[in-house]
Amino acid sequence: MRGAMRAGWTVCAVAAVLTAAACGGGGGSGGSGASGVVSASWGDPANPLEPANTNEVQGGKVLDMIFRGLKRYDPKTAEAKDMLAEKIETSDSVDFAVTVKDGWTFSNGEPVTAASFVDAWNYGAALRNNQRNAYFFGYIEGYADVHPDTGEPKATTMSGLKVTGARTFTVRLTQKFSTWPETLGYAAFAPLPRAFFDDHSGWLAKPIGNGPYLVDSYARGSQMSLRAWSGYPGPDKARNGGVDLRVYTDNNSAYTDLTAGNLDLVDDVPAAQLRNVRADLGDRYINTPAGIIQTLAFPYYDTAWNTPGGARLRTGISRAINREQITDTIFQRTRTPAKDWTSPVLGADGGFDDTLCGDACDYDPAEAKKLIAEGGGLPGGGLKITYNSDTGSHKDWVDAVCNSINNALGDDRACAGNSIGTFADFRSQITQSKMSGPFRAGWQMDYPLIQNFLQPLYYTNASSNDGKWSNEEFDRLVDQANAESDPAKAVDTFQQAERVVRDQMAAIPLWYQNGSAGYSPRISDVALNPFSLPVYNEIKVS
């Protein structure tokens, strides 16, 4: 997302235009929330709230409330179920015929039509619109003409999209992709109203969607207020009056407000509070598996980290990290040491393999020292792990990882944390390729397929390949897997691609993350979906 929903996952240009006054900010002023309205912790998103331009958690929370697409992932199982899709048909896994359900409208009264999807996807794919999730449209025929790797676009719309009726359109892919319909619950594929195109700045100031909530107001650094849309035609109507998303730059402050009765919901319980959370909240604490993996990524655009011996160096660093100790002591077992580059929520049939990383993920100080030496040693004699300090208690685990590396190497100066104040600044430096060493990376699945844990992160020039890793064999295997019509064979081929990631240690897998949340006695029916997001529309306010 996501990731990766993505899983690291907060949103900036939109903030300049969303200027309506907020009802309160991250400080818990004035009680936990208005009558019938849930107050929840949040972080300013990093990009405008256009569906194809949001690929991190905080913005994704909003999109999940204000949009509905052709598919929606079941909040309990993550299964891709039809939402606005009446049917999606194919005989060859290349050409798809889509029929949109009748009776759906946007909150401004515009009907949701086939053109609402086709126009939105063409906008998201176009190079001139600079959408971060453009890559998700890459399998549609004509994408290369609207979003070339180099040079100017040759077209303004993708040839593979055709509106054939008010509620019907066709999609032609460039190759077989049997599970393509299952990707359509991702926010990038959401429909857009004509208002988005006719008055783009106005839409950014107050986004209009077709989901169960409306954006009422947003003051950056303070609060976004969403309210239930009474005219929502879907089966998953809001069971509360709305949600006030309050901005916190420190989730310990959010947790303090929760326990003081000034906040209803925290969906990221800080590591420092995990020892106390059961005593503080009792059965109002939630700890459930989620499709999230945390890794250390590397800047392959920096020649110091892209050397012939780099795979040995990175594998040595991996073997210097005592994952078991860190997940037990820092995270109180809300994390599980990673054994591959996916997530246990996929299950074995979906591609999870707890043997795939093997020794490369096992703590072994002697082997770590040997591999790092064989890999040419730490660049500059040491490494700094960069992270953002405003959310997630990242300092605690980064310090623990560095202590583990230092102990393994017998050098107190081998590793240190490098803090960047806000997530937005952190992401800005990453997207501008300014990292000079390893940096924290998290991936929250966009959809429950092994493909989503691999291709967006490691495929050459993929949308979330922040370190710019590139490997021809990996790319070839991913293309082969996507073309496979047999799901089991596709998973097997994706795992072959994942072994290339392992052998090159493209990123160091750290741990799988559970969804962790706490809530006040004022609300009930609180749950996290397999993406670790609160199911806001199901929450009831007493």
C-alpha positions as CSV (number, residue, x, y, z in Angstrom):
1,M,0.0,0.0,0.0
2,R,-0.7,0.3,1.6
3,G,2.8,-0.6,2.3
4,A,3.5,-0.7,0.8
5,M,0.0,0.2,2.2
6,R,2.9,0.5,2.3
7,A,3.4,-0.6,5.2
8,G,5.9,2.8,6.6
9,W,3.4,3.9,5.6
10,T,1.9,8.6,6.4
11,V,0.1,12.4,3.5
12,C,1.4,17.0,1.6
13,A,0.4,19.0,-1.4
14,V,-3.2,18.4,-0.5
15,A,-2.6,20.1,2.9
16,A,-2.1,23.4,1.3
17,V,-5.6,23.5,-0.1
18,L,-7.6,21.6,2.5
19,T,-8.0,24.6,4.8
20,A,-11.3,24.4,6.5
21,A,-11.1,24.7,10.3
22,A,-10.7,21.5,12.3
23,C,-12.5,20.5,15.4
24,G,-9.4,19.7,17.5
25,G,-5.9,18.3,17.2
26,G,-3.5,15.9,18.5
27,G,-3.6,17.0,22.1
28,G,-6.9,15.6,23.2
29,S,-8.7,18.9,23.7
30,G,-12.3,18.8,24.7
31,G,-13.0,15.2,25.4
32,S,-12.9,12.1,23.2
33,G,-15.2,13.2,20.4
34,A,-18.5,14.7,19.4
35,S,-21.8,12.9,19.8
36,G,-21.8,9.8,17.6
37,V,-18.4,10.7,16.2
38,V,-15.3,8.5,16.7
39,S,-12.0,10.3,17.5
40,A,-8.9,8.4,16.3
41,S,-5.2,9.0,16.1
42,W,-3.7,9.8,12.7
43,G,-0.8,11.3,10.8
44,D,-0.8,13.9,8.0
45,P,-0.6,12.0,4.7
46,A,2.4,12.6,2.5
47,N,0.7,13.1,-0.9
48,P,-2.5,14.6,-2.3
49,L,-5.5,12.3,-1.6
50,E,-5.9,11.3,-5.3
51,P,-6.4,7.5,-5.4
52,A,-3.5,6.9,-7.7
53,N,-1.2,9.1,-5.7
54,T,-1.5,7.6,-2.2
55,N,0.7,4.6,-1.4
56,E,1.0,4.8,2.4
57,V,-1.1,4.0,5.4
58,Q,-2.3,7.4,6.7
59,G,-3.7,8.5,3.3
60,G,-4.9,5.0,2.7
61,K,-7.1,5.2,5.8
62,V,-9.0,8.1,4.3
63,L,-9.3,6.6,0.8
64,D,-10.8,3.5,2.3
65,M,-13.5,5.6,4.0
66,I,-14.4,7.8,1.0
67,F,-14.1,5.4,-1.9
68,R,-15.4,2.1,-3.1
69,G,-14.0,0.3,-6.2
70,L,-14.9,-2.7,-8.3
71,K,-13.7,-5.0,-5.6
72,R,-13.4,-4.7,-1.9
73,Y,-11.3,-6.8,0.4
74,D,-13.3,-8.6,3.1
75,P,-12.4,-7.0,6.4
76,K,-12.1,-10.4,8.1
77,T,-10.5,-12.6,5.4
78,A,-9.1,-10.1,2.8
79,E,-10.8,-12.0,0.1
80,A,-11.5,-9.8,-3.0
81,K,-15.2,-9.6,-3.3
82,D,-17.3,-7.7,-5.8
83,M,-18.4,-4.2,-4.7
84,L,-19.2,-2.0,-7.7
85,A,-18.4,-4.9,-10.1
86,E,-21.6,-6.7,-11.3
87,K,-19.3,-9.0,-13.2
88,I,-15.8,-9.2,-14.6
89,E,-15.4,-11.8,-17.4
90,T,-12.5,-13.2,-19.4
91,S,-11.8,-16.2,-21.5
92,D,-8.1,-15.8,-21.9
93,S,-6.8,-13.8,-18.9
94,V,-5.9,-11.0,-21.3
95,D,-9.2,-9.4,-22.3
96,F,-11.6,-8.6,-19.6
97,A,-15.2,-7.3,-19.9
98,V,-16.4,-5.3,-16.8
99,T,-20.0,-4.5,-15.9
100,V,-20.5,-1.8,-13.2
101,K,-23.5,-2.2,-10.9
102,D,-26.4,0.2,-11.4
103,G,-27.6,2.7,-8.7
104,W,-24.2,3.9,-7.5
105,T,-23.4,7.6,-7.3
106,F,-20.8,9.8,-5.9
107,S,-21.6,12.0,-2.9
108,N,-22.3,15.0,-5.2
109,G,-25.0,13.1,-7.0
110,E,-23.0,12.1,-10.1
111,P,-23.7,8.5,-11.2
112,V,-20.8,6.1,-11.1
113,T,-20.4,4.9,-14.7
114,A,-17.9,2.9,-16.8
115,A,-16.3,6.2,-17.7
116,S,-15.8,7.0,-14.0
117,F,-13.3,4.1,-13.9
118,V,-11.8,4.5,-17.4
119,D,-11.1,8.2,-17.0
120,A,-9.7,7.7,-13.5
121,W,-7.3,4.9,-14.6
122,N,-6.2,7.0,-17.6
123,Y,-5.5,9.9,-15.3
124,G,-3.6,7.7,-12.9
125,A,-1.4,6.2,-15.6
126,A,-0.5,9.4,-17.4
127,L,3.1,10.5,-17.0
128,R,2.1,14.2,-16.9
129,N,0.0,13.7,-13.8
130,N,3.0,12.3,-11.8
131,Q,0.9,9.8,-9.8
132,R,2.9,7.5,-7.5
133,N,0.8,4.5,-8.2
134,A,0.9,4.8,-12.0
135,Y,2.8,1.5,-12.0
136,F,-0.4,-0.4,-11.1
137,F,-1.8,0.3,-14.5
138,G,1.4,-1.0,-16.2
139,Y,-0.3,-4.2,-17.4
140,I,-2.9,-2.4,-19.4
141,E,-2.2,-2.2,-23.1
142,G,-1.0,1.3,-24.1
143,Y,0.5,2.2,-20.7
144,A,3.9,2.6,-22.3
145,D,2.5,5.2,-24.6
146,V,1.1,7.3,-21.8
147,H,3.9,6.6,-19.3
148,P,7.1,5.9,-21.2
149,D,10.3,5.2,-19.3
150,T,12.0,7.9,-21.3
151,G,10.9,10.7,-23.7
152,E,7.5,12.2,-24.1
153,P,4.2,10.4,-24.0
154,K,2.8,9.3,-27.4
155,A,-0.8,9.2,-26.2
156,T,-3.1,10.7,-23.6
157,T,-5.2,7.5,-23.0
158,M,-4.4,3.8,-22.8
159,S,-5.5,1.9,-25.9
160,G,-6.4,-1.1,-23.7
161,L,-9.3,0.7,-22.1
162,K,-12.6,1.1,-24.0
163,V,-16.0,2.3,-22.7
164,T,-18.6,0.1,-24.4
165,G,-21.7,1.4,-22.6
166,A,-22.9,3.4,-19.7
167,R,-22.0,0.6,-17.3
168,T,-19.6,-1.5,-19.3
169,F,-16.0,-1.3,-20.4
170,T,-13.3,-3.6,-21.6
171,V,-9.7,-4.0,-20.5
172,R,-6.9,-5.5,-22.6
173,L,-3.7,-6.4,-20.8
174,T,-0.3,-6.8,-22.4
175,Q,0.1,-10.3,-21.2
176,K,-1.9,-13.0,-19.3
177,F,-2.6,-12.0,-15.7
178,S,-5.1,-14.5,-14.3
179,T,-5.4,-12.8,-10.9
180,W,-5.7,-9.3,-12.2
181,P,-9.3,-8.8,-11.1
182,E,-8.1,-9.5,-7.5
183,T,-6.0,-6.4,-7.6
184,L,-9.0,-4.1,-8.2
185,G,-9.8,-3.5,-4.6
186,Y,-6.6,-1.4,-4.3
187,A,-7.4,2.3,-4.0
188,A,-5.5,3.3,-7.2
189,F,-8.3,1.6,-9.2
190,A,-11.1,3.7,-7.5
191,P,-13.5,5.6,-9.8
192,L,-13.5,9.4,-10.0
193,P,-16.3,11.9,-10.6
194,R,-16.3,14.5,-13.4
195,A,-15.8,17.1,-10.7
196,F,-12.2,15.8,-10.2
197,F,-11.4,16.7,-13.8
198,D,-13.6,19.8,-14.2
199,D,-12.4,21.5,-11.0
200,H,-9.3,19.7,-9.9
201,S,-8.2,22.3,-7.3
202,G,-11.7,22.4,-5.9
203,W,-11.7,18.6,-5.6
204,L,-8.3,18.6,-3.9
205,A,-9.7,21.1,-1.4
206,K,-12.6,18.8,-0.6
207,P,-12.4,15.3,-2.1
208,I,-15.6,13.8,-3.5
209,G,-15.9,10.0,-3.4
210,N,-18.4,7.3,-3.4
211,G,-17.7,5.6,-0.1
212,P,-19.6,5.7,3.2
213,Y,-17.9,8.9,4.5
214,L,-17.6,12.5,3.3
215,V,-14.6,14.8,3.9
216,D,-16.0,17.6,6.0
217,S,-12.8,19.6,6.8
218,Y,-9.0,19.2,7.2
219,A,-6.5,21.4,8.9
220,R,-3.0,20.1,8.4
221,G,-1.2,19.2,11.6
222,S,-4.4,19.2,13.5
223,Q,-7.4,17.1,12.2
224,M,-9.4,15.7,9.3
225,S,-13.1,15.4,10.0
226,L,-15.1,12.9,8.1
227,R,-18.9,12.4,8.4
228,A,-21.2,9.6,7.5
229,W,-22.8,10.0,4.1
230,S,-26.5,9.4,4.5
231,G,-27.0,8.7,0.8
232,Y,-24.4,6.0,0.5
233,P,-25.9,3.2,-1.6
234,G,-23.5,0.4,-0.5
235,P,-24.2,-2.5,2.0
236,D,-21.4,-1.3,4.4
237,K,-22.9,1.9,5.6
238,A,-21.3,3.8,8.5
239,R,-22.7,2.7,11.9
240,N,-21.5,6.0,13.5
241,G,-21.9,9.6,12.7
242,G,-18.3,10.1,11.5
243,V,-14.6,10.0,12.4
244,D,-12.3,12.8,13.5
245,L,-8.8,11.8,12.6
246,R,-6.5,13.7,15.0
247,V,-2.9,14.3,14.0
248,Y,-0.3,13.1,16.4
249,T,3.5,13.4,15.9
250,D,4.1,11.1,18.8
251,N,2.0,8.0,19.3
252,N,2.9,8.0,23.0
253,S,0.9,11.2,23.3
254,A,-2.0,9.5,21.5
255,Y,-1.9,6.6,23.9
256,T,-1.9,9.0,26.9
257,D,-4.9,10.8,25.5
258,L,-6.7,7.4,25.0
259,T,-6.1,6.3,28.6
260,A,-7.1,9.7,29.9
261,G,-10.4,9.6,28.1
262,N,-9.6,12.2,25.5
263,L,-9.4,9.9,22.5
264,D,-11.4,6.9,21.3
265,L,-9.1,4.9,19.1
266,V,-5.3,4.4,18.7
267,D,-4.4,2.0,15.9
268,D,-0.6,1.9,16.6
269,V,0.1,1.2,20.2
270,P,3.6,2.4,20.9
271,A,6.2,-0.2,21.8
272,A,6.9,1.6,25.1
273,Q,3.3,0.9,26.2
274,L,3.1,-2.7,25.3
275,R,4.1,-3.9,28.7
276,N,1.2,-2.0,30.3
277,V,-1.5,-2.1,27.6
278,R,-3.3,-5.2,29.0
279,A,-3.5,-3.7,32.4
280,D,-4.5,-0.3,31.0
281,L,-7.1,-1.5,28.5
282,G,-8.0,-5.1,29.3
283,D,-10.1,-6.5,26.4
284,R,-10.1,-3.1,24.7
285,Y,-6.7,-4.0,23.4
286,I,-6.5,-5.7,19.9
287,N,-3.4,-7.6,18.7
288,T,-4.1,-9.5,15.4
289,P,-2.0,-10.8,12.5
290,A,-1.7,-8.4,9.5
291,G,-0.2,-8.4,6.1
292,I,2.8,-6.3,7.1
293,I,6.5,-6.9,7.0
294,Q,9.3,-4.6,8.2
295,T,12.6,-4.5,6.4
296,L,15.8,-2.6,6.1
297,A,16.2,-1.2,2.5
298,F,19.4,0.0,0.9
299,P,20.2,2.8,-1.5
300,Y,21.5,1.0,-4.6
301,Y,22.0,4.4,-6.3
302,D,24.9,4.9,-3.8
303,T,27.9,3.0,-5.2
304,A,29.1,2.3,-1.7
305,W,26.1,0.0,-1.3
306,N,26.1,-1.4,-4.8
307,T,29.3,-3.4,-5.1
308,P,30.3,-6.9,-6.3
309,G,30.5,-8.1,-2.7
310,G,27.3,-6.3,-1.6
311,A,25.2,-9.5,-1.2
312,R,27.7,-10.9,1.3
313,L,27.8,-7.6,3.2
314,R,24.0,-7.3,3.4
315,T,23.7,-10.9,4.4
316,G,26.3,-10.4,7.1
317,I,24.3,-7.4,8.5
318,S,21.2,-9.6,8.5
319,R,23.0,-12.3,10.5
320,A,24.1,-9.7,13.0
321,I,20.5,-8.9,14.0
322,N,19.0,-10.9,16.9
323,R,15.4,-10.8,15.7
324,E,14.1,-13.1,18.4
325,Q,15.5,-11.0,21.2
326,I,14.2,-7.7,19.7
327,T,10.7,-8.9,19.0
328,D,10.4,-10.4,22.6
329,T,11.9,-7.4,24.5
330,I,11.0,-4.4,22.4
331,F,7.7,-5.5,20.8
332,Q,6.4,-7.9,23.5
333,R,5.5,-10.4,20.8
334,T,3.5,-8.1,18.7
335,R,6.0,-8.9,16.0
336,T,7.3,-12.2,14.7
337,P,10.9,-12.7,13.3
338,A,10.7,-12.7,9.5
339,K,11.5,-15.9,7.7
340,D,10.8,-14.7,4.2
341,W,9.8,-11.5,2.4
342,T,6.0,-11.9,2.4
343,S,3.6,-12.4,5.3
344,P,2.1,-15.4,7.2
345,V,-1.4,-14.1,6.4
346,L,-1.0,-15.4,2.9
347,G,-0.7,-19.0,4.1
348,A,1.4,-21.6,2.4
349,D,-0.9,-21.9,-0.6
350,G,-0.6,-18.1,-1.1
351,G,3.2,-18.2,-1.1
352,F,4.3,-17.7,2.5
353,D,7.3,-20.0,3.3
354,D,8.9,-19.9,6.7
355,T,12.0,-21.7,5.4
356,L,12.8,-19.5,2.4
357,C,15.2,-17.1,4.1
358,G,16.9,-19.9,6.0
359,D,20.3,-19.2,7.6
360,A,20.4,-15.7,6.1
361,C,17.9,-14.6,8.7
362,D,19.4,-16.5,11.7
363,Y,21.5,-14.6,14.3
364,D,25.1,-15.7,14.1
365,P,27.7,-13.2,15.2
366,A,30.7,-15.1,14.0
367,E,29.2,-15.7,10.5
368,A,28.1,-12.0,10.4
369,K,31.7,-10.8,11.0
370,K,33.0,-13.2,8.3
371,L,30.4,-12.2,5.7
372,I,30.8,-8.5,6.3
373,A,34.6,-8.8,5.9
374,E,34.2,-10.8,2.7
375,G,31.8,-8.2,1.4
376,G,34.4,-5.5,1.8
377,G,33.4,-4.2,5.3
378,L,30.9,-1.6,6.3
379,P,31.1,1.4,3.9
380,G,33.1,4.2,5.7
381,G,33.6,1.8,8.6
382,G,30.0,2.0,9.9
383,L,26.4,2.3,9.0
384,K,23.5,4.6,10.0
385,I,19.9,3.4,9.9
386,T,17.6,6.2,8.9
387,Y,14.1,6.4,10.3
388,N,11.4,8.9,11.1
389,S,10.9,9.8,14.7
390,D,7.3,11.1,14.7
391,T,5.4,7.8,14.6
392,G,5.8,4.1,15.5
393,S,8.4,4.3,18.2
394,H,11.0,3.5,15.6
395,K,13.9,4.8,17.7
396,D,13.5,1.9,20.2
397,W,13.9,-0.9,17.7
398,V,16.5,0.9,15.6
399,D,18.6,1.3,18.7
400,A,18.1,-2.4,19.5
401,V,19.1,-3.4,16.0
402,C,22.2,-1.3,16.1
403,N,23.1,-2.7,19.6
404,S,22.7,-6.2,18.2
405,I,25.0,-5.3,15.2
406,N,27.5,-3.6,17.4
407,N,27.6,-6.6,19.8
408,A,28.0,-9.0,17.0
409,L,30.9,-7.1,15.5
410,G,32.5,-6.1,18.8
411,D,32.4,-2.5,17.8
412,D,30.2,0.1,19.6
413,R,30.5,2.5,16.7
414,A,29.6,0.1,13.9
415,C,25.9,1.1,13.8
416,A,23.8,4.1,14.9
417,G,20.4,5.4,14.3
418,N,19.8,8.5,12.1
419,S,16.6,10.3,13.0
420,I,14.5,12.4,10.6
421,G,11.8,14.4,12.4
422,T,8.6,13.7,10.4
423,F,7.4,10.9,8.1
424,A,6.8,13.4,5.3
425,D,10.4,14.6,5.4
426,F,11.6,11.0,5.7
427,R,9.6,10.0,2.6
428,S,10.7,13.2,0.7
429,Q,14.3,12.3,1.2
430,I,13.7,8.7,0.1
431,T,11.8,9.6,-3.0
432,Q,14.6,12.1,-3.9
433,S,17.1,9.3,-3.6
434,K,19.0,11.0,-0.8
435,M,19.6,8.0,1.5
436,S,23.2,7.4,2.2
437,G,22.8,4.1,4.0
438,P,20.1,1.6,5.1
439,F,16.7,2.9,6.0
440,R,13.6,1.5,7.6
441,A,11.0,0.2,5.2
442,G,7.7,-1.3,5.9
443,W,5.2,-2.9,3.5
444,Q,1.5,-3.2,4.2
445,M,-0.1,-5.4,1.5
446,D,-2.3,-3.6,-1.0
447,Y,-4.0,-6.9,-1.9
448,P,-3.4,-10.5,-0.5
449,L,-1.2,-11.9,-3.3
450,I,2.5,-12.9,-3.1
451,Q,2.9,-10.7,-6.2
452,N,2.2,-7.6,-4.1
453,F,5.0,-8.3,-1.6
454,L,7.5,-8.7,-4.4
455,Q,6.8,-6.7,-7.6
456,P,6.1,-3.2,-6.3
457,L,9.2,-3.4,-4.0
458,Y,11.9,-5.1,-6.1
459,Y,10.9,-5.0,-9.8
460,T,13.1,-2.6,-11.8
461,N,11.6,0.9,-11.5
462,A,8.6,-0.3,-9.6
463,S,6.5,2.3,-7.8
464,S,7.8,1.4,-4.3
465,N,11.3,0.3,-5.2
466,D,12.7,3.1,-3.1
467,G,16.3,1.7,-3.1
468,K,16.3,1.3,-6.9
469,W,17.4,-2.3,-6.8
470,S,17.4,-4.0,-10.2
471,N,17.9,-7.6,-11.2
472,E,17.0,-9.1,-14.7
473,E,16.5,-12.6,-13.4
474,F,14.0,-11.4,-10.8
475,D,12.1,-9.3,-13.4
476,R,11.9,-12.3,-15.8
477,L,10.5,-14.6,-13.1
478,V,7.9,-12.0,-12.0
479,D,6.8,-11.6,-15.6
480,Q,6.6,-15.4,-16.0
481,A,4.6,-15.7,-12.8
482,N,2.1,-13.1,-13.8
483,A,1.5,-14.8,-17.1
484,E,0.8,-18.2,-15.4
485,S,-2.9,-19.1,-15.5
486,D,-2.6,-21.8,-12.9
487,P,-2.5,-20.0,-9.4
488,A,-0.4,-22.7,-7.8
489,K,2.2,-22.5,-10.6
490,A,2.2,-18.7,-10.4
491,V,2.9,-18.9,-6.6
492,D,5.8,-21.3,-7.2
493,T,7.3,-19.0,-9.8
494,F,7.0,-16.0,-7.5
495,Q,8.8,-18.0,-4.9
496,Q,11.6,-18.6,-7.4
497,A,11.8,-14.8,-7.8
498,E,11.8,-14.4,-4.0
499,R,14.9,-16.6,-3.8
500,V,16.7,-14.1,-6.0
501,V,15.8,-11.4,-3.5
502,R,17.2,-13.7,-0.8
503,D,20.4,-14.6,-2.6
504,Q,21.1,-10.9,-3.3
505,M,19.7,-9.8,0.1
506,A,18.0,-7.0,-1.8
507,A,16.4,-5.9,1.5
508,I,16.9,-7.4,5.0
509,P,13.6,-8.8,6.4
510,L,13.2,-8.0,10.0
511,W,9.8,-9.1,11.3
512,Y,6.1,-9.5,10.5
513,Q,3.9,-7.0,12.2
514,N,0.6,-7.6,13.9
515,G,-2.1,-5.0,13.9
516,S,-2.2,-3.4,17.3
517,A,-4.9,-1.1,18.6
518,G,-6.6,0.2,21.7
519,Y,-9.9,1.9,22.2
520,S,-12.1,3.6,24.8
521,P,-15.2,2.3,26.5
522,R,-17.2,4.9,24.6
523,I,-17.0,2.8,21.4
524,S,-17.6,-0.9,20.5
525,D,-17.4,-3.3,17.6
526,V,-13.8,-2.3,17.0
527,A,-11.7,-4.5,14.7
528,L,-8.7,-4.3,12.5
529,N,-8.8,-5.7,9.0
530,P,-6.0,-7.9,7.6
531,F,-4.3,-4.7,6.4
532,S,-4.1,-3.6,10.1
533,L,-6.6,-0.7,9.4
534,P,-9.5,-0.1,11.7
535,V,-12.9,-1.0,10.1
536,Y,-14.2,2.4,10.8
537,N,-17.7,2.0,9.3
538,E,-18.4,-0.9,11.8
539,I,-17.6,1.0,14.9
540,K,-20.5,2.0,17.2
541,V,-20.5,4.9,19.6
542,S,-22.4,4.6,22.9
